[in-house]
Amino acid sequence: MMPQRRRGSLIQVKYETASGVHPSTHKVSNMNMRDPTPPSSVSVALAGSGGAGVMTAGNLLLAAAAKAGAYGLMVRTSGPQIRGGEAGALVRLGTRPLDSLDDRFDLLLAIDWQGVSRFSDEVVLGPRSVLIGDPDEGEPPAVFTASGARYMPLNLKKMSKALPGSWVNMLALGVSGTLCGLPLQALEDAVRSDWKKPDTLEANLAAVRAGAAAAEEIVARLTAEGSAPARLAPPTAQDRPRWLLSGNEAAGFGAVRGGVRFVAAYPITPATEVLEWLAPALQKVGGTLIQVEDELASINAIVGASYGGVPSLTATAGPGLSLMAEGIGLAVASEVPVVVVDVMRGGPSTGIPAKSEQSDLSFAVNGLHGDAPRLVLAPTSISDCLATTQWAVHLAEALQAPALVLSDQFMGQSRTIVDKPAKLPYQANRLTAEANTPDYKRYRDTPSGVSPMAVPGRPGTTYTADGLEHTEGGIPSSQVAEHVRQMNKRERKLAIHDYGDMWADIEGDGDLAIITFGSATAPVREAIARAAAQGVKTRLVAMRLIAPARTEQMNRALQGVRRILVVEQNHGAQLYRYLRAYFDLPVKPDTYHRPGPLPLRPGEILDQLLAWRNAA
């Protein structure tokens, strides 16, 4: 049932599932049932215990889709364990770029059932869904069969044993890829491109073929019963280059493109892949990455490297960001540019390390002690992690300030097929002081708020840079006038800078508007597109620059709007509260928010838009 809402209210939205009523799941409406025509996307869940190889199969399924000319998205899901336990690859394939999961899955293939029922909230099935499992591994959990999904038992492990040297996950790849409608050649090409053990390649190609043959038998049987499974329409040929990448890889590439040449970091889920990608990439451009002993060392190392003239970055998650707070404040006070990529996860404390949640926003914009202006940015998609991180490097260097980039586990660890991103002009470009600059004052109160920064050792430009308040010349001072002057300077340089159109993605011209940020943008976009097909015109404002607040730009973006909905994935409606505090919105907004770990889905946002229309 639809939750009750009041305009402008802050509510905990409740959703209904087979496992009960609680605030982290959603009941999909019947309006999203598929019709018999080839769908524009097909959703597959591959699941099993740790070590079953479902992540490998999911990645290869995505690679095969790319080779076939399709687009796709793969989302990783697992339990709280470090190793072992249940694992799932949630894959959506389509004929257009995809950044969001769909409302339900067309296929769930389980190599075994160990812990798979724990994904029941994430893997929603329906009467037209297909459920495949090995009967020797037991029967499917009731939570899945209760959906009405059609169960097709398949002896996966016996089939694998009949092909010596083959792996059961390659059978799963052949079954799932063929059921989706991907050509066998694309599946084989994906395996050949990725295979690292030549002596087992042929056996596993045979497994893919065996899985494909079994899938065709399933299709024939279901079709004969009058309930053919959803299969992807044949994709059109692609004449432009495309990339297969994750948000963490994209953030790393954006950092390098922006000019970062030093990284210090301590590994933490789900940000570690940023560092793993950057380690070899930095070597190729003459840069350096060091793994330090903790997050305190990370932030202080990049402050020191940047003070020495080298654009610098670290990547972390919520617990690490908390430890970095004082070091970020040091960068504010000493006006040293640094970039911190925060790949947000469920919290508080250790929270849910392998799941996504947009719950670090309040800390990012308000979490430092004292008045500490800083840049806070958020990419609006997986591929936009590249552009936003590159822009963050540019802004940090130009404004001599710390920039926090709020990615999250969904974007960071998911992989997607995208058209090759365009190159952007954003580069590190720091205002520096020449040697022997007359009357050099590092913190001179300039009209722009930005003052030339001398590289240590440059003659005639010596100054002290620390966390103490200071005069324009860098001498520590506790005088009221000096404190006010420097606070105004640090605030002014961020407030008056021209950020251009990059501050937000603004789409549509309806008098209903949705304001959102980060990974919530993709399901909102899809919901708006579905609503438009039903005659509901909606405007999107997806914020990329969250702080400093762009109040005038927001007012222009919302001109003529009569109703606003703020959509986000956290428990406390953090974006809603930030907008109410810092923006003079034309109408009091509604809020649609819930915590992770379940990603927001287009259908639940569409329900709200249609409720608005019906209430009008």
TIMIMI-222648 format. One record per residue (C-alpha): residue in one letter; chain; x, y, z. Coordinates in steps of 0.05 Angstrom, whole numbers, plus 5000, padded with zeros to 4 digits. Layout:
# TIMIMI-222648
residu | chaine | px | py | pz
A | A | X | Y | Z;
...
***
This chain:
# TIMIMI-222648
residu | chaine | px | py | pz
M | A | 5000 | 5000 | 5000;
M | A | 5022 | 5071 | 4988;
P | A | 5052 | 5105 | 5050;
Q | A | 5016 | 5166 | 5077;
R | A | 5050 | 5232 | 5064;
R | A | 5038 | 5304 | 5084;
R | A | 5067 | 5362 | 5046;
G | A | 5132 | 5385 | 5076;
S | A | 5131 | 5328 | 5126;
L | A | 5192 | 5289 | 5149;
I | A | 5170 | 5217 | 5150;
Q | A | 5199 | 5148 | 5153;
V | A | 5172 | 5115 | 5091;
K | A | 5150 | 5042 | 5102;
Y | A | 5147 | 4989 | 5048;
E | A | 5115 | 4920 | 5045;
T | A | 5150 | 4855 | 5026;
A | A | 5143 | 4781 | 5035;
S | A | 5187 | 4786 | 5096;
G | A | 5144 | 4837 | 5132;
V | A | 5134 | 4911 | 5137;
H | A | 5197 | 4951 | 5151;
P | A | 5231 | 5015 | 5127;
S | A | 5280 | 4987 | 5076;
T | A | 5239 | 4951 | 5023;
H | A | 5186 | 4967 | 4970;
K | A | 5126 | 4934 | 4940;
V | A | 5126 | 4942 | 4864;
S | A | 5061 | 4965 | 4833;
N | A | 5027 | 4924 | 4779;
M | A | 5033 | 4981 | 4729;
N | A | 5104 | 4958 | 4714;
M | A | 5085 | 4888 | 4691;
R | A | 5118 | 4873 | 4624;
D | A | 5078 | 4864 | 4560;
P | A | 5093 | 4810 | 4507;
T | A | 5134 | 4857 | 4463;
P | A | 5210 | 4853 | 4468;
P | A | 5229 | 4896 | 4528;
S | A | 5279 | 4953 | 4526;
S | A | 5315 | 4920 | 4585;
V | A | 5320 | 4852 | 4619;
S | A | 5341 | 4842 | 4691;
V | A | 5379 | 4781 | 4717;
A | A | 5402 | 4761 | 4786;
L | A | 5458 | 4709 | 4792;
A | A | 5466 | 4684 | 4863;
G | A | 5503 | 4633 | 4904;
S | A | 5551 | 4623 | 4961;
G | A | 5619 | 4657 | 4962;
G | A | 5666 | 4621 | 4914;
A | A | 5611 | 4599 | 4867;
G | A | 5635 | 4650 | 4816;
V | A | 5572 | 4691 | 4807;
M | A | 5610 | 4757 | 4805;
T | A | 5655 | 4730 | 4749;
A | A | 5593 | 4706 | 4711;
G | A | 5560 | 4773 | 4721;
N | A | 5620 | 4811 | 4695;
L | A | 5624 | 4766 | 4635;
L | A | 5550 | 4774 | 4622;
L | A | 5560 | 4849 | 4621;
A | A | 5621 | 4843 | 4575;
A | A | 5581 | 4798 | 4528;
A | A | 5526 | 4851 | 4525;
A | A | 5577 | 4903 | 4505;
K | A | 5604 | 4858 | 4450;
A | A | 5533 | 4847 | 4425;
G | A | 5521 | 4922 | 4421;
A | A | 5476 | 4927 | 4482;
Y | A | 5483 | 4968 | 4545;
G | A | 5482 | 4943 | 4616;
L | A | 5493 | 4952 | 4690;
M | A | 5520 | 4903 | 4742;
V | A | 5510 | 4915 | 4816;
R | A | 5548 | 4874 | 4868;
T | A | 5512 | 4851 | 4931;
S | A | 5538 | 4809 | 4989;
G | A | 5529 | 4800 | 5063;
P | A | 5570 | 4832 | 5118;
Q | A | 5624 | 4778 | 5117;
I | A | 5695 | 4793 | 5093;
R | A | 5700 | 4729 | 5054;
G | A | 5651 | 4673 | 5037;
G | A | 5577 | 4677 | 5052;
E | A | 5523 | 4694 | 5001;
A | A | 5538 | 4735 | 4939;
G | A | 5497 | 4763 | 4882;
A | A | 5508 | 4796 | 4815;
L | A | 5448 | 4839 | 4796;
V | A | 5451 | 4853 | 4722;
R | A | 5406 | 4895 | 4678;
L | A | 5416 | 4894 | 4603;
G | A | 5384 | 4942 | 4554;
T | A | 5384 | 4978 | 4488;
R | A | 5401 | 5045 | 4520;
P | A | 5451 | 5067 | 4575;
L | A | 5430 | 5044 | 4644;
D | A | 5448 | 5071 | 4713;
S | A | 5391 | 5042 | 4755;
L | A | 5364 | 4974 | 4771;
D | A | 5292 | 4959 | 4749;
D | A | 5235 | 4946 | 4797;
R | A | 5236 | 4870 | 4790;
F | A | 5278 | 4815 | 4760;
D | A | 5261 | 4773 | 4700;
L | A | 5308 | 4717 | 4720;
L | A | 5339 | 4691 | 4784;
L | A | 5391 | 4637 | 4773;
A | A | 5420 | 4607 | 4837;
I | A | 5480 | 4562 | 4833;
D | A | 5462 | 4542 | 4904;
W | A | 5413 | 4568 | 4956;
Q | A | 5462 | 4582 | 5013;
G | A | 5440 | 4649 | 5042;
V | A | 5405 | 4670 | 4977;
S | A | 5340 | 4683 | 5014;
R | A | 5376 | 4742 | 5047;
F | A | 5370 | 4777 | 4980;
S | A | 5294 | 4772 | 4979;
D | A | 5285 | 4847 | 4988;
E | A | 5335 | 4863 | 4933;
V | A | 5313 | 4810 | 4883;
V | A | 5239 | 4821 | 4872;
L | A | 5206 | 4770 | 4826;
G | A | 5137 | 4768 | 4794;
P | A | 5091 | 4720 | 4758;
R | A | 5128 | 4729 | 4692;
S | A | 5197 | 4718 | 4724;
V | A | 5237 | 4654 | 4715;
L | A | 5270 | 4619 | 4773;
I | A | 5327 | 4570 | 4759;
G | A | 5363 | 4528 | 4810;
D | A | 5398 | 4461 | 4819;
P | A | 5349 | 4411 | 4850;
D | A | 5409 | 4374 | 4881;
E | A | 5421 | 4438 | 4922;
G | A | 5350 | 4437 | 4951;
E | A | 5286 | 4473 | 4934;
P | A | 5280 | 4548 | 4923;
P | A | 5262 | 4588 | 4985;
A | A | 5188 | 4602 | 4993;
V | A | 5201 | 4676 | 4992;
F | A | 5217 | 4670 | 4917;
T | A | 5165 | 4618 | 4897;
A | A | 5110 | 4657 | 4931;
S | A | 5118 | 4711 | 4877;
G | A | 5089 | 4664 | 4825;
A | A | 5155 | 4659 | 4788;
R | A | 5161 | 4598 | 4743;
Y | A | 5211 | 4549 | 4772;
M | A | 5255 | 4512 | 4721;
P | A | 5301 | 4462 | 4757;
L | A | 5368 | 4451 | 4723;
N | A | 5423 | 4402 | 4745;
L | A | 5479 | 4452 | 4739;
K | A | 5532 | 4415 | 4779;
K | A | 5520 | 4349 | 4744;
M | A | 5524 | 4384 | 4677;
S | A | 5590 | 4415 | 4698;
K | A | 5619 | 4348 | 4721;
A | A | 5602 | 4319 | 4653;
L | A | 5650 | 4370 | 4623;
P | A | 5717 | 4358 | 4658;
G | A | 5754 | 4422 | 4673;
S | A | 5692 | 4466 | 4667;
W | A | 5664 | 4512 | 4720;
V | A | 5591 | 4514 | 4740;
N | A | 5589 | 4590 | 4735;
M | A | 5604 | 4585 | 4660;
L | A | 5542 | 4542 | 4653;
A | A | 5504 | 4596 | 4690;
L | A | 5533 | 4647 | 4641;
G | A | 5508 | 4607 | 4581;
V | A | 5439 | 4598 | 4612;
S | A | 5428 | 4670 | 4635;
G | A | 5458 | 4702 | 4573;
T | A | 5416 | 4661 | 4525;
L | A | 5353 | 4671 | 4566;
C | A | 5367 | 4746 | 4561;
G | A | 5372 | 4741 | 4486;
L | A | 5447 | 4752 | 4478;
P | A | 5479 | 4715 | 4419;
L | A | 5523 | 4655 | 4436;
Q | A | 5581 | 4685 | 4398;
A | A | 5582 | 4746 | 4443;
L | A | 5583 | 4701 | 4505;
E | A | 5640 | 4660 | 4477;
D | A | 5679 | 4723 | 4457;
A | A | 5672 | 4751 | 4527;
V | A | 5700 | 4687 | 4558;
R | A | 5758 | 4685 | 4508;
S | A | 5777 | 4757 | 4522;
D | A | 5778 | 4748 | 4598;
W | A | 5804 | 4676 | 4606;
K | A | 5871 | 4670 | 4642;
K | A | 5880 | 4594 | 4641;
P | A | 5888 | 4569 | 4569;
D | A | 5886 | 4495 | 4590;
T | A | 5814 | 4502 | 4614;
L | A | 5787 | 4550 | 4562;
E | A | 5756 | 4499 | 4515;
A | A | 5722 | 4461 | 4571;
N | A | 5690 | 4525 | 4596;
L | A | 5669 | 4547 | 4526;
A | A | 5635 | 4479 | 4522;
A | A | 5601 | 4495 | 4588;
V | A | 5575 | 4561 | 4560;
R | A | 5548 | 4524 | 4499;
A | A | 5515 | 4472 | 4543;
G | A | 5483 | 4526 | 4584;
A | A | 5458 | 4561 | 4522;
A | A | 5427 | 4497 | 4496;
A | A | 5392 | 4485 | 4562;
A | A | 5366 | 4556 | 4561;
E | A | 5336 | 4547 | 4491;
E | A | 5299 | 4485 | 4517;
I | A | 5272 | 4527 | 4575;
V | A | 5250 | 4582 | 4526;
A | A | 5215 | 4530 | 4482;
R | A | 5179 | 4499 | 4541;
L | A | 5155 | 4565 | 4569;
T | A | 5134 | 4590 | 4501;
A | A | 5094 | 4527 | 4489;
E | A | 5059 | 4541 | 4555;
G | A | 5041 | 4610 | 4531;
S | A | 5088 | 4648 | 4578;
A | A | 5151 | 4663 | 4539;
P | A | 5206 | 4694 | 4582;
A | A | 5227 | 4766 | 4573;
R | A | 5284 | 4770 | 4524;
L | A | 5321 | 4832 | 4501;
A | A | 5305 | 4861 | 4433;
P | A | 5364 | 4854 | 4386;
P | A | 5410 | 4914 | 4399;
T | A | 5428 | 4960 | 4341;
A | A | 5499 | 4962 | 4316;
Q | A | 5543 | 5013 | 4352;
D | A | 5589 | 5056 | 4311;
R | A | 5618 | 5095 | 4369;
P | A | 5668 | 5072 | 4422;
R | A | 5640 | 5051 | 4489;
W | A | 5672 | 5038 | 4557;
L | A | 5659 | 4986 | 4610;
L | A | 5676 | 5017 | 4677;
S | A | 5658 | 5024 | 4751;
G | A | 5647 | 5089 | 4788;
N | A | 5711 | 5077 | 4829;
E | A | 5751 | 5068 | 4765;
A | A | 5718 | 5130 | 4735;
A | A | 5735 | 5171 | 4797;
G | A | 5807 | 5150 | 4792;
F | A | 5811 | 5167 | 4719;
G | A | 5779 | 5235 | 4732;
A | A | 5831 | 5249 | 4785;
V | A | 5888 | 5234 | 4736;
R | A | 5856 | 5274 | 4680;
G | A | 5847 | 5332 | 4728;
G | A | 5921 | 5332 | 4746;
V | A | 5927 | 5293 | 4810;
R | A | 5997 | 5265 | 4817;
F | A | 6000 | 5244 | 4890;
V | A | 5953 | 5198 | 4928;
A | A | 5958 | 5174 | 5000;
A | A | 5905 | 5128 | 5027;
Y | A | 5887 | 5071 | 5073;
P | A | 5843 | 5015 | 5043;
I | A | 5770 | 5014 | 5063;
T | A | 5707 | 4984 | 5034;
P | A | 5678 | 5007 | 4986;
A | A | 5732 | 5057 | 4964;
T | A | 5791 | 5011 | 4956;
E | A | 5782 | 5001 | 4881;
V | A | 5796 | 5075 | 4871;
L | A | 5865 | 5064 | 4899;
E | A | 5875 | 4998 | 4863;
W | A | 5861 | 5032 | 4796;
L | A | 5904 | 5093 | 4813;
A | A | 5966 | 5055 | 4836;
P | A | 5989 | 5034 | 4766;
A | A | 5956 | 5092 | 4730;
L | A | 5995 | 5144 | 4770;
Q | A | 6061 | 5110 | 4753;
K | A | 6046 | 5119 | 4679;
V | A | 6041 | 5194 | 4687;
G | A | 6098 | 5203 | 4736;
G | A | 6056 | 5205 | 4798;
T | A | 6059 | 5168 | 4864;
L | A | 6011 | 5129 | 4909;
I | A | 6029 | 5108 | 4979;
Q | A | 5990 | 5064 | 5027;
V | A | 5995 | 5095 | 5096;
E | A | 5979 | 5068 | 5165;
D | A | 5911 | 5101 | 5175;
E | A | 5865 | 5156 | 5152;
L | A | 5898 | 5209 | 5195;
A | A | 5963 | 5196 | 5158;
S | A | 5925 | 5197 | 5092;
I | A | 5896 | 5267 | 5099;
N | A | 5959 | 5297 | 5129;
A | A | 6003 | 5266 | 5074;
I | A | 5961 | 5297 | 5019;
V | A | 5959 | 5364 | 5054;
G | A | 6035 | 5362 | 5057;
A | A | 6043 | 5340 | 4984;
S | A | 5995 | 5394 | 4960;
Y | A | 6031 | 5447 | 5002;
G | A | 6093 | 5426 | 4964;
G | A | 6058 | 5441 | 4898;
V | A | 6031 | 5373 | 4876;
P | A | 5955 | 5364 | 4865;
S | A | 5935 | 5310 | 4915;
L | A | 5877 | 5264 | 4932;
T | A | 5854 | 5210 | 4979;
A | A | 5795 | 5162 | 4976;
T | A | 5757 | 5134 | 5036;
A | A | 5689 | 5117 | 5064;
G | A | 5648 | 5145 | 5122;
P | A | 5691 | 5119 | 5181;
G | A | 5754 | 5144 | 5147;
L | A | 5722 | 5212 | 5131;
S | A | 5707 | 5220 | 5205;
L | A | 5780 | 5210 | 5223;
M | A | 5801 | 5261 | 5170;
A | A | 5759 | 5317 | 5197;
E | A | 5815 | 5355 | 5233;
G | A | 5861 | 5347 | 5173;
I | A | 5808 | 5375 | 5126;
G | A | 5800 | 5433 | 5173;
L | A | 5875 | 5445 | 5169;
A | A | 5868 | 5448 | 5093;
V | A | 5813 | 5500 | 5101;
A | A | 5853 | 5543 | 5149;
S | A | 5919 | 5539 | 5110;
E | A | 5882 | 5544 | 5043;
V | A | 5916 | 5482 | 5015;
P | A | 5877 | 5448 | 4959;
V | A | 5862 | 5373 | 4969;
V | A | 5809 | 5326 | 4942;
V | A | 5775 | 5272 | 4985;
V | A | 5732 | 5220 | 4950;
D | A | 5682 | 5192 | 5000;
V | A | 5650 | 5128 | 4973;
M | A | 5591 | 5128 | 5021;
R | A | 5565 | 5065 | 5054;
G | A | 5512 | 5047 | 5106;
G | A | 5525 | 5076 | 5175;
P | A | 5533 | 5097 | 5229;
S | A | 5600 | 5072 | 5254;
T | A | 5622 | 5009 | 5217;
G | A | 5550 | 5003 | 5193;
I | A | 5539 | 4962 | 5130;
P | A | 5606 | 4965 | 5093;
A | A | 5585 | 4931 | 5028;
K | A | 5519 | 4967 | 5018;
S | A | 5501 | 5036 | 4994;
E | A | 5471 | 5096 | 5030;
Q | A | 5474 | 5171 | 5020;
S | A | 5483 | 5185 | 5093;
D | A | 5549 | 5225 | 5097;
L | A | 5518 | 5287 | 5067;
S | A | 5506 | 5324 | 5132;
F | A | 5576 | 5309 | 5156;
A | A | 5606 | 5332 | 5090;
V | A | 5572 | 5400 | 5090;
N | A | 5572 | 5413 | 5166;
G | A | 5618 | 5364 | 5199;
L | A | 5681 | 5405 | 5211;
H | A | 5692 | 5445 | 5275;
G | A | 5691 | 5520 | 5269;
D | A | 5668 | 5558 | 5207;
A | A | 5703 | 5518 | 5153;
P | A | 5679 | 5531 | 5082;
R | A | 5693 | 5473 | 5035;
L | A | 5670 | 5447 | 4968;
V | A | 5622 | 5387 | 4968;
L | A | 5606 | 5354 | 4902;
A | A | 5567 | 5292 | 4882;
P | A | 5570 | 5255 | 4815;
T | A | 5501 | 5241 | 4784;
S | A | 5518 | 5174 | 4752;
I | A | 5572 | 5121 | 4748;
S | A | 5605 | 5153 | 4687;
D | A | 5596 | 5222 | 4718;
C | A | 5644 | 5200 | 4773;
L | A | 5698 | 5216 | 4721;
A | A | 5673 | 5286 | 4704;
T | A | 5656 | 5306 | 4775;
T | A | 5723 | 5283 | 4805;
Q | A | 5761 | 5318 | 4749;
W | A | 5720 | 5381 | 4763;
A | A | 5733 | 5374 | 4837;
V | A | 5808 | 5374 | 4825;
H | A | 5802 | 5436 | 4782;
L | A | 5759 | 5473 | 4834;
A | A | 5803 | 5453 | 4893;
E | A | 5865 | 5479 | 4858;
A | A | 5833 | 5542 | 4831;
L | A | 5801 | 5560 | 4898;
Q | A | 5856 | 5532 | 4944;
A | A | 5805 | 5494 | 4985;
P | A | 5788 | 5422 | 5002;
A | A | 5737 | 5388 | 4957;
L | A | 5696 | 5329 | 4982;
V | A | 5668 | 5284 | 4927;
L | A | 5608 | 5243 | 4951;
S | A | 5604 | 5179 | 4911;
D | A | 5573 | 5117 | 4942;
Q | A | 5578 | 5041 | 4941;
F | A | 5524 | 5034 | 4888;
M | A | 5561 | 5077 | 4838;
G | A | 5631 | 5060 | 4862;
Q | A | 5627 | 4984 | 4858;
S | A | 5576 | 4976 | 4802;
R | A | 5599 | 4968 | 4730;
T | A | 5564 | 4997 | 4669;
I | A | 5571 | 5003 | 4594;
V | A | 5573 | 5075 | 4572;
D | A | 5589 | 5114 | 4509;
K | A | 5659 | 5140 | 4513;
P | A | 5657 | 5203 | 4556;
A | A | 5677 | 5268 | 4524;
K | A | 5742 | 5300 | 4547;
L | A | 5731 | 5359 | 4593;
P | A | 5775 | 5421 | 4599;
Y | A | 5779 | 5420 | 4675;
Q | A | 5852 | 5419 | 4697;
A | A | 5891 | 5435 | 4760;
N | A | 5910 | 5508 | 4753;
R | A | 5936 | 5539 | 4817;
L | A | 5951 | 5613 | 4826;
T | A | 6024 | 5614 | 4848;
A | A | 6073 | 5667 | 4870;
E | A | 6137 | 5683 | 4832;
A | A | 6204 | 5685 | 4869;
N | A | 6218 | 5750 | 4906;
T | A | 6148 | 5776 | 4897;
P | A | 6148 | 5847 | 4928;
D | A | 6111 | 5851 | 4994;
Y | A | 6089 | 5779 | 4988;
K | A | 6032 | 5760 | 5035;
R | A | 6007 | 5689 | 5028;
Y | A | 5937 | 5704 | 5056;
R | A | 5927 | 5773 | 5025;
D | A | 5854 | 5793 | 5027;
T | A | 5841 | 5798 | 4952;
P | A | 5775 | 5815 | 4919;
S | A | 5767 | 5744 | 4894;
G | A | 5789 | 5714 | 4960;
V | A | 5844 | 5675 | 4924;
S | A | 5916 | 5695 | 4939;
P | A | 5979 | 5670 | 4905;
M | A | 6008 | 5607 | 4937;
A | A | 6084 | 5601 | 4938;
V | A | 6119 | 5535 | 4930;
P | A | 6164 | 5521 | 4990;
G | A | 6236 | 5541 | 4978;
R | A | 6220 | 5595 | 4928;
P | A | 6263 | 5655 | 4947;
G | A | 6229 | 5715 | 4977;
T | A | 6163 | 5680 | 4990;
T | A | 6173 | 5645 | 5056;
Y | A | 6111 | 5639 | 5100;
T | A | 6082 | 5597 | 5156;
A | A | 6024 | 5550 | 5140;
D | A | 5989 | 5516 | 5198;
G | A | 5921 | 5510 | 5231;
L | A | 5927 | 5573 | 5273;
E | A | 5889 | 5636 | 5253;
H | A | 5936 | 5685 | 5221;
T | A | 5949 | 5752 | 5191;
E | A | 5952 | 5763 | 5116;
G | A | 6027 | 5749 | 5121;
G | A | 6015 | 5682 | 5156;
I | A | 6036 | 5704 | 5226;
P | A | 5993 | 5670 | 5280;
S | A | 5942 | 5720 | 5309;
S | A | 5883 | 5718 | 5357;
Q | A | 5860 | 5789 | 5339;
V | A | 5786 | 5796 | 5323;
A | A | 5798 | 5837 | 5260;
E | A | 5847 | 5786 | 5231;
H | A | 5800 | 5728 | 5247;
V | A | 5741 | 5761 | 5214;
R | A | 5782 | 5782 | 5154;
Q | A | 5808 | 5711 | 5141;
M | A | 5740 | 5679 | 5153;
N | A | 5708 | 5727 | 5103;
K | A | 5763 | 5713 | 5053;
R | A | 5756 | 5637 | 5058;
E | A | 5680 | 5642 | 5050;
R | A | 5681 | 5694 | 4995;
K | A | 5726 | 5656 | 4947;
L | A | 5678 | 5598 | 4945;
A | A | 5614 | 5640 | 4945;
I | A | 5631 | 5686 | 4886;
H | A | 5665 | 5636 | 4840;
D | A | 5629 | 5624 | 4774;
Y | A | 5614 | 5549 | 4773;
G | A | 5576 | 5553 | 4707;
D | A | 5524 | 5501 | 4688;
M | A | 5562 | 5443 | 4720;
W | A | 5530 | 5457 | 4788;
A | A | 5470 | 5414 | 4770;
D | A | 5436 | 5373 | 4715;
I | A | 5371 | 5409 | 4700;
E | A | 5323 | 5372 | 4655;
G | A | 5250 | 5382 | 4635;
D | A | 5202 | 5440 | 4644;
G | A | 5143 | 5413 | 4684;
D | A | 5113 | 5450 | 4742;
L | A | 5128 | 5389 | 4786;
A | A | 5201 | 5384 | 4806;
I | A | 5246 | 5333 | 4838;
I | A | 5311 | 5354 | 4871;
T | A | 5361 | 5298 | 4884;
F | A | 5435 | 5281 | 4883;
G | A | 5484 | 5224 | 4872;
S | A | 5461 | 5154 | 4857;
A | A | 5388 | 5173 | 4870;
T | A | 5390 | 5211 | 4804;
A | A | 5386 | 5150 | 4758;
P | A | 5321 | 5120 | 4787;
V | A | 5291 | 5190 | 4789;
R | A | 5308 | 5201 | 4716;
E | A | 5275 | 5136 | 4697;
A | A | 5214 | 5151 | 4739;
I | A | 5207 | 5219 | 4705;
A | A | 5211 | 5186 | 4636;
R | A | 5157 | 5135 | 4656;
A | A | 5114 | 5191 | 4684;
A | A | 5121 | 5231 | 4620;
A | A | 5094 | 5171 | 4581;
Q | A | 5032 | 5176 | 4626;
G | A | 5024 | 5250 | 4615;
V | A | 5060 | 5276 | 4678;
K | A | 5112 | 5328 | 4662;
T | A | 5166 | 5334 | 4715;
R | A | 5228 | 5377 | 4722;
L | A | 5294 | 5347 | 4748;
V | A | 5347 | 5384 | 4788;
A | A | 5404 | 5336 | 4803;
M | A | 5455 | 5374 | 4844;
R | A | 5528 | 5363 | 4828;
L | A | 5554 | 5421 | 4870;
I | A | 5521 | 5416 | 4938;
A | A | 5565 | 5466 | 4976;
P | A | 5572 | 5524 | 4972;
A | A | 5497 | 5533 | 4962;
R | A | 5478 | 5560 | 4894;
T | A | 5415 | 5596 | 4917;
E | A | 5404 | 5642 | 4857;
Q | A | 5417 | 5586 | 4807;
M | A | 5368 | 5541 | 4844;
N | A | 5314 | 5595 | 4843;
R | A | 5322 | 5601 | 4768;
A | A | 5319 | 5526 | 4759;
L | A | 5254 | 5522 | 4798;
Q | A | 5219 | 5582 | 4767;
G | A | 5146 | 5567 | 4756;
V | A | 5146 | 5504 | 4798;
R | A | 5085 | 5491 | 4842;
R | A | 5108 | 5428 | 4878;
I | A | 5176 | 5400 | 4897;
L | A | 5197 | 5331 | 4919;
V | A | 5266 | 5318 | 4949;
V | A | 5289 | 5246 | 4937;
E | A | 5348 | 5215 | 4973;
Q | A | 5373 | 5150 | 5004;
N | A | 5384 | 5162 | 5078;
H | A | 5344 | 5157 | 5142;
G | A | 5345 | 5230 | 5164;
A | A | 5326 | 5267 | 5099;
Q | A | 5393 | 5301 | 5100;
L | A | 5387 | 5336 | 5032;
Y | A | 5317 | 5360 | 5049;
R | A | 5342 | 5391 | 5114;
Y | A | 5402 | 5422 | 5080;
L | A | 5357 | 5453 | 5026;
R | A | 5309 | 5480 | 5079;
A | A | 5367 | 5511 | 5117;
Y | A | 5406 | 5543 | 5060;
F | A | 5357 | 5555 | 5002;
D | A | 5297 | 5599 | 4995;
L | A | 5255 | 5550 | 4955;
P | A | 5192 | 5577 | 4920;
V | A | 5147 | 5525 | 4955;
K | A | 5155 | 5482 | 5016;
P | A | 5181 | 5415 | 4990;
D | A | 5157 | 5344 | 5004;
T | A | 5209 | 5291 | 5021;
Y | A | 5216 | 5220 | 4997;
H | A | 5273 | 5186 | 5033;
R | A | 5293 | 5120 | 5063;
P | A | 5358 | 5089 | 5085;
G | A | 5398 | 5035 | 5048;
P | A | 5417 | 4982 | 5035;
L | A | 5362 | 4973 | 4984;
P | A | 5373 | 5019 | 4924;
L | A | 5318 | 5067 | 4904;
R | A | 5277 | 5040 | 4846;
P | A | 5241 | 5078 | 4791;
G | A | 5173 | 5048 | 4807;
E | A | 5168 | 5075 | 4877;
I | A | 5185 | 5145 | 4854;
L | A | 5136 | 5138 | 4796;
D | A | 5082 | 5120 | 4847;
Q | A | 5093 | 5186 | 4882;
L | A | 5090 | 5226 | 4817;
L | A | 5025 | 5192 | 4798;
A | A | 4997 | 5204 | 4867;
W | A | 5013 | 5278 | 4857;
R | A | 4975 | 5277 | 4791;
N | A | 4915 | 5242 | 4821;
A | A | 4913 | 5291 | 4879;
A | A | 4916 | 5352 | 4834;
***
